[in-house]
Amino acid sequence: MSNHQHRQDREELRELLLQYNNLKEGRGYNFIEEDGFERIIDHFDDKEQFNLALEAVDFALDRYPYSSGMFIRKADLLISLRQYPEALETLNQAEMYDSQDISLYILRTDAYLALDMQEKAARLLEDAIQNFEGDDKVDLLFELADVYDDYENFEKVFDCLKLILEIDACNEEALYKICFWTDFTGRNEESIRLHQQIIEEFPYSELAWFNLGAAYQGLKLYEKAIDAYQYAVAIDEKFDFAYRNMGDAFIKLRKYRDAIEVLEKVLELAIPENVIFEAIGHCFDRLGNFAQARFHYKKASHMDPEDSQLHFKVASTYMNEGSWSYAIKVLEIALKAHKMQPEYNLAMGRCYLALGNFEEAISYFGIVVRVRPKNSKGWIEMLKCFYAGKMFEEGLQYARFGHEHLETKPVFHFFKSLFLFALGKSKDALMALETGMSQNPKLIRQFLELNPSFLQHQQVIEIIARNKKKKLK
């Protein structure tokens, strides 16, 4: 709008407000057209001066008592003022003069919802929809979808959106919303059929292709999902959400180089987000390029420094490279946020174990065991640390503690055997080994990794061979 037009509109509004004030104060005869009152009401409404707007409506109704539009405006303002019963009564008056105005049903719905009468609102709209066609029917279906959402009838939200798309296949709002509700309700097969029909009629609808891809992805049909997303970006090469979802699908297929390529496209097209940098870091991590993984994890961490999991991922890249001291420094940051987090303490223990600081390592493994006594991982790492540090008495004691907490885990018999051999108690060690082998002979690998010299022990070899024969039988 030009400055001249804007000034002219302001002057007209100023003149209308002057006439209106004269009318209120009884100074002379002032005639204001109905659309003039509309502008005055809009002026007060825009400034959220609802009581003044309501006063203007009443003046208008004194002069235009058969105006359904004015009754509808009054009802709308009453709803803004939370006077819901009065709004419903006003809508009844409006209906006497025009029963086909869609605003009647929308405002009644708002009032019913505010009064916590969701089912009544739904019934009102369900009946009204039968009397409308085209855009009006679509508007009412959107209202009905919101009502169903309000009282958590989510399947019917999907149904409403589906009906809208059957009326107007290119309705962007419905296409955006049905993608979310497909995922939420799990109605992926239905969504696939619906969007295939839309694409047959409108093959250049990038949103329909995107929704088709999302539905395939919901069914873990990642190859088909990628094909659909590629059609979407062929139609709209700046469709960043399609690239984002495509990246996720490539990750699920372990096609990490392809995932990196499309996720970098997301960074070009949209405002950079920590989750995208993290996803790219994950891909480089899986490819064994720890320096690039670390670079992207750090980028993500700078955007969200409170996310301790990102610091942990940075530390993991150092651990994969054997840079234990660097890993410890980063893990300390993660542990400041979550001191008792088992995963972080386990990693810290492994770092200190690798550096030969057994006492420090055991203290971190001890936290893991206290927080998750029913998880064998912490116990196993602690027992390995005792063995590496030649703390055989303590190791045997903790192997017994671990077995008490996790009787179903035969791995503790192997650790008992290790410590008993180290303490020179060969008879008891062989008995513990026999028990462990009878329960799970595959665990002998962990036993031998810690001390391969046991393969030179004739009785150990006999126990291994005997249990392998039993397994074959």
C-alpha positions in Angstrom: 0.0 0.0 0.0 1.4 3.4 -0.9 2.1 6.1 1.7 -0.6 8.3 0.1 -3.2 5.5 0.5 -2.1 4.8 4.0 -2.5 8.5 5.0 -5.9 8.6 3.3 -7.1 5.5 5.3 -5.9 7.1 8.5 -7.7 10.3 7.8 -10.9 8.4 7.0 -10.6 6.4 10.2 -10.0 9.6 12.2 -13.1 11.1 10.7 -15.1 8.0 11.5 -14.0 7.9 15.1 -14.9 11.6 15.4 -18.4 11.0 14.1 -18.7 8.0 16.4 -17.7 10.0 19.5 -20.2 12.7 18.5 -22.9 10.0 18.1 -22.1 8.7 21.6 -22.2 12.1 23.1 -25.4 13.1 21.3 -23.8 16.0 19.5 -25.9 16.4 16.3 -27.0 13.7 13.9 -24.3 11.5 12.6 -25.0 8.8 10.1 -22.5 6.0 9.9 -22.7 3.2 7.3 -22.5 -0.4 8.5 -19.1 -0.9 6.9 -18.0 2.3 8.8 -19.0 0.6 12.1 -17.0 -2.4 10.9 -13.9 -0.3 10.6 -14.5 1.3 14.0 -14.9 -2.1 15.6 -11.8 -3.4 13.8 -9.8 -0.5 15.2 -10.7 -1.3 18.8 -10.4 -5.0 18.2 -6.9 -4.7 16.8 -5.9 -2.7 19.9 -7.4 -5.4 22.1 -9.8 -2.9 23.5 -12.6 -5.4 23.5 -15.1 -3.5 25.7 -14.9 -0.5 23.5 -15.3 -2.7 20.4 -18.4 -4.3 22.1 -19.8 -0.9 22.8 -19.4 0.1 19.1 -21.2 -3.1 18.1 -24.2 -2.3 20.3 -24.4 1.2 18.8 -24.3 -0.4 15.3 -27.1 -2.9 16.3 -29.3 0.0 17.4 -29.1 1.3 13.8 -28.9 -2.1 12.0 -30.9 -4.5 14.2 -31.3 -7.1 11.4 -27.6 -7.4 10.6 -26.5 -11.0 11.2 -22.9 -9.8 10.6 -23.0 -7.4 13.6 -24.5 -10.1 15.9 -21.6 -12.4 14.8 -19.1 -9.7 15.5 -20.7 -9.2 18.9 -20.4 -12.9 19.7 -16.8 -13.0 18.6 -16.0 -10.1 21.0 -18.0 -11.8 23.8 -15.8 -14.9 23.3 -12.7 -12.7 23.6 -14.1 -11.4 26.9 -14.8 -15.0 28.0 -18.5 -14.4 28.2 -19.4 -17.7 26.6 -23.1 -18.2 27.4 -23.8 -14.6 26.3 -21.9 -15.3 23.0 -24.0 -18.4 22.4 -27.2 -16.5 22.9 -26.0 -13.8 20.5 -25.2 -16.4 17.9 -28.8 -17.7 18.2 -30.0 -14.2 17.3 -27.6 -14.0 14.3 -28.9 -17.4 13.1 -32.5 -15.9 12.8 -31.2 -13.6 10.1 -28.7 -15.8 8.3 -28.4 -19.5 9.1 -25.8 -20.2 6.3 -23.0 -18.1 7.7 -20.1 -20.4 8.5 -18.9 -18.1 11.3 -22.0 -19.2 13.3 -20.6 -22.7 13.6 -17.0 -21.8 14.1 -17.8 -19.3 16.9 -20.2 -21.8 18.6 -17.4 -24.4 18.5 -15.0 -21.9 20.2 -17.6 -21.3 22.9 -18.3 -24.9 23.5 -14.6 -25.8 23.7 -14.1 -23.0 26.2 -16.9 -24.4 28.3 -15.3 -27.8 28.1 -18.1 -29.2 26.0 -16.0 -30.9 23.3 -18.5 -33.6 22.4 -21.2 -31.0 21.8 -18.8 -29.0 19.6 -18.0 -32.2 17.6 -21.7 -33.0 17.1 -22.4 -29.4 16.0 -19.7 -29.5 13.3 -20.5 -33.1 12.2 -24.1 -32.0 11.5 -23.1 -28.7 9.9 -20.6 -30.2 7.5 -23.5 -32.0 5.7 -24.9 -28.7 4.7 -21.8 -27.1 3.2 -19.6 -27.7 0.1 -16.3 -26.5 -1.2 -14.2 -24.1 0.9 -16.8 -23.8 3.6 -16.8 -27.6 4.1 -13.0 -27.6 4.2 -13.0 -24.8 6.9 -15.5 -26.7 9.0 -13.4 -29.9 8.7 -10.4 -28.1 9.9 -12.4 -26.9 12.9 -13.6 -30.4 13.5 -10.1 -31.7 13.4 -9.1 -29.2 16.1 -12.0 -30.3 18.2 -11.0 -34.0 17.9 -7.5 -33.0 18.8 -8.7 -31.1 21.8 -10.4 -34.2 23.3 -7.7 -36.6 22.0 -9.6 -38.5 19.4 -6.6 -38.6 17.2 -7.8 -41.2 14.7 -10.6 -38.8 13.8 -8.2 -35.9 13.3 -6.5 -38.0 10.6 -10.0 -38.8 9.1 -10.8 -35.1 8.8 -7.6 -34.2 7.1 -8.0 -37.1 4.7 -11.5 -35.8 3.8 -10.1 -32.4 3.2 -7.5 -33.8 0.8 -10.2 -35.7 -1.0 -12.0 -32.4 -1.5 -8.9 -30.3 -2.2 -5.9 -32.4 -3.0 -3.5 -29.5 -3.0 -4.5 -28.0 0.3 -1.1 -27.1 1.8 -2.3 -26.9 5.4 -3.9 -30.3 5.2 -0.8 -31.8 3.5 1.5 -30.4 6.2 -0.7 -31.6 9.1 -1.5 -35.1 7.8 2.2 -35.8 7.6 2.4 -35.4 11.4 -0.8 -37.2 12.1 0.2 -40.1 9.9 3.3 -40.6 12.0 1.4 -40.1 15.3 -1.4 -42.6 14.5 0.8 -45.0 12.5 -1.7 -45.1 9.6 1.1 -45.2 7.1 -0.5 -47.6 4.6 -3.6 -45.4 4.3 -1.3 -42.3 3.8 0.6 -44.1 1.1 -2.6 -44.9 -0.8 -4.0 -41.3 -0.3 -0.8 -39.6 -1.6 -0.4 -42.0 -4.5 -3.9 -40.9 -5.6 -2.9 -37.2 -5.2 0.3 -37.7 -7.2 -1.6 -39.4 -10.0 -3.6 -36.2 -10.4 -1.0 -33.7 -9.3 2.4 -35.2 -10.1 4.3 -32.0 -9.3 3.0 -31.7 -5.7 6.3 -31.8 -3.7 4.4 -32.0 -0.5 2.5 -35.1 -1.6 5.8 -36.7 -2.6 7.3 -35.7 0.7 4.4 -37.2 2.7 4.6 -40.4 0.6 8.3 -40.7 1.5 7.5 -40.1 5.2 4.8 -42.8 5.2 7.3 -45.3 3.6 9.8 -44.3 6.2 7.3 -44.9 8.9 7.1 -48.5 7.6 10.9 -48.7 7.4 10.8 -49.0 3.6 13.8 -46.7 3.4 14.7 -47.3 -0.3 11.1 -46.3 -1.4 11.2 -43.3 1.0 14.4 -42.0 -0.6 12.9 -42.4 -4.1 9.9 -40.3 -3.0 12.1 -37.6 -1.4 14.2 -37.4 -4.5 11.1 -36.6 -6.5 10.2 -33.9 -3.9 13.6 -32.2 -4.2 13.5 -32.5 -8.0 10.3 -30.4 -8.0 11.6 -28.1 -5.3 15.4 -28.1 -5.0 15.2 -26.0 -1.8 13.0 -28.5 0.1 15.2 -28.8 3.2 12.9 -31.1 5.1 13.0 -33.6 2.3 16.8 -33.6 2.4 16.7 -34.0 6.2 14.4 -37.0 6.1 16.4 -38.5 3.2 19.6 -38.2 5.3 17.9 -40.1 8.1 16.8 -42.8 5.7 20.4 -43.1 4.3 21.6 -43.5 7.9 19.1 -46.3 8.6 20.5 -48.0 5.5 24.1 -47.4 6.7 24.8 -45.4 3.6 26.7 -42.8 5.5 28.5 -41.0 2.6 25.1 -40.5 0.9 23.7 -39.3 4.2 26.5 -36.8 4.7 25.9 -35.4 1.2 22.2 -34.7 1.7 22.6 -33.4 5.3 25.2 -30.9 4.1 22.6 -29.7 1.7 20.3 -29.1 4.7 23.0 -26.9 6.2 23.1 -24.9 2.9 19.3 -24.4 2.7 18.2 -23.9 6.3 19.4 -22.3 9.5 22.1 -24.6 10.9 20.9 -26.8 13.7 22.8 -28.8 16.2 20.9 -32.1 15.3 22.1 -31.8 11.7 25.8 -31.3 12.8 25.3 -34.2 15.2 23.9 -36.5 12.5 26.8 -35.7 10.1 29.2 -36.4 13.0 27.5 -39.7 13.6 28.1 -40.6 9.9 31.8 -39.7 10.0 32.0 -41.7 13.3 30.6 -44.8 11.5 33.0 -44.3 8.6 36.0 -44.3 11.1 36.8 -40.6 10.3 37.0 -39.6 13.9 38.6 -36.2 13.3 35.7 -35.1 11.1 33.2 -36.7 13.5 34.7 -34.7 16.3 34.6 -31.5 14.3 30.9 -31.8 13.7 30.1 -33.0 17.2 31.9 -29.9 18.5 29.9 -27.7 16.1 26.7 -29.2 17.5 28.0 -28.7 21.1 28.8 -25.0 20.5 25.1 -24.6 19.5 23.8 -26.5 22.5 26.5 -26.4 25.2 24.1 -27.8 27.8 23.8 -31.1 25.9 26.2 -33.4 27.8 25.6 -36.2 25.3 27.4 -34.2 22.7 30.5 -33.8 24.9 30.4 -37.6 25.5 30.4 -38.1 21.7 33.4 -35.8 21.3 35.2 -37.8 24.0 34.3 -41.1 22.3 36.1 -39.9 19.1 39.3 -39.3 21.2 38.9 -42.7 22.8 38.6 -44.4 19.4 41.9 -42.7 18.6 43.5 -43.8 21.9 43.8 -40.1 23.0 42.8 -40.9 26.6 43.9 -37.7 28.3 42.0 -35.6 25.8 38.9 -37.8 26.3 39.1 -37.4 30.1 39.1 -33.6 29.8 35.9 -33.7 27.7 34.3 -36.3 29.9 34.8 -34.1 32.9 32.6 -31.5 31.2 29.9 -34.1 30.6 30.1 -35.3 34.2 29.7 -31.8 35.6 26.2 -31.9 34.1 25.4 -35.5 35.0 27.7 -36.7 37.8 26.1 -40.2 38.1 25.4 -40.9 34.4 26.6 -44.6 34.0 27.7 -44.2 30.4 30.0 -41.3 31.2 31.5 -42.9 34.2 32.1 -46.2 32.3 33.9 -44.2 29.6 36.0 -42.4 32.2 36.9 -45.7 33.9 38.0 -47.1 30.5 40.2 -44.0 29.9 42.0 -44.3 33.3 42.3 -48.1 32.8 44.0 -47.5 29.5 46.4 -45.1 31.2 47.2 -47.6 33.9 45.6 -45.6 36.7 43.7 -48.5 38.2 42.6 -46.9 41.4 40.9 -44.0 39.6 39.4 -46.4 37.0 37.9 -48.6 39.8 36.3 -45.5 41.4 34.4 -44.7 38.2 33.4 -48.3 37.5 32.2 -48.4 41.1 29.7 -45.6 40.4 28.4 -47.5 37.4 27.9 -50.6 39.5 26.1 -48.6 42.3 23.8 -46.9 39.8 23.1 -50.0 37.7 23.8 -53.1 39.9 21.7 -55.3 37.6 23.7 -54.5 34.5 26.8 -56.7 33.9 28.8 -54.1 31.9 30.0 -52.1 34.9 30.9 -55.3 36.8 32.9 -56.7 33.9 34.9 -53.5 33.4 35.7 -53.3 37.1 36.8 -57.0 37.2 39.0 -56.4 34.2 40.6 -53.5 36.0 41.2 -55.5 39.1 42.9 -58.2 37.0 45.0 -55.7 35.0 46.1 -54.0 38.3 47.0 -57.4 39.8 44.4 -56.8 42.6 43.4 -60.4 42.7 41.9 -60.7 46.2 39.7 -57.7 45.6 38.8 -59.0 42.2 37.7 -62.4 43.5 35.6 -60.6 46.1 33.9 -58.4 43.6 33.4 -61.4 41.2 31.4 -63.0 44.0 29.5 -59.8 44.6 28.7 -59.5 40.9 27.4 -63.1 40.8 25.2 -62.4 43.8 23.5 -59.5 41.9 23.4 -61.3 38.6 23.1 -65.1 39.2 22.0 -65.7 35.6 25.2 -64.3 34.2 27.8 -67.1 33.8 30.6 -64.6 33.0 31.3 -64.3 36.7 32.4 -67.9 36.9 35.1 -67.2 34.3 36.3 -64.2 36.3 36.3 -66.2 39.5 38.5 -68.7 37.7 40.9 -66.0 36.5 41.4 -64.6 40.0 41.7 -68.1 41.6 44.4 -69.1 39.1 46.2 -65.8 39.8 46.0 -66.6 43.6 47.5 -70.1 43.0 44.2 -71.9 43.8 44.2 -74.0 40.6 41.7 -76.6 41.9 39.0 -74.1 42.7 39.8 -72.2 39.5 39.3 -75.2 37.3 35.9 -75.9 39.0 34.8 -72.4 38.4 35.9 -72.6 34.8 34.0 -75.9 34.3 30.9 -74.3 35.7 31.2 -71.3 33.4 31.9 -73.5 30.3 28.9 -75.7 31.1 26.6 -72.7 31.1 28.1 -70.6 28.2 31.2 -72.0 26.4 31.4 -68.9 24.1 32.5 -66.8 27.0 35.9 -68.6 27.1 37.1 -65.9 24.6 36.8 -63.2 27.2 38.7 -65.5 29.6 41.6 -66.1 27.2 41.8 -62.4 26.0 42.8 -61.4 29.5 45.4 -64.2 29.8 46.1 -66.2 26.6 48.8 -68.2 28.5 46.0 -70.4 29.9 46.0 -72.3 26.6 49.3 -73.8 27.8 47.5 -75.3 30.8 46.6 -78.9 29.9 43.6 -79.1 32.2 42.1 -75.9 30.8 42.4 -77.3 27.3 40.7 -80.5 28.4 37.7 -78.5 29.9 37.4 -76.5 26.7 37.5 -79.6 24.5 35.1 -81.5 26.7 32.5 -78.8 26.7 32.8 -78.3 22.9 32.0 -82.0 22.5 28.9 -81.7 24.7 27.8 -78.7 22.6 28.2 -80.7 19.3 26.2 -83.7 20.8 
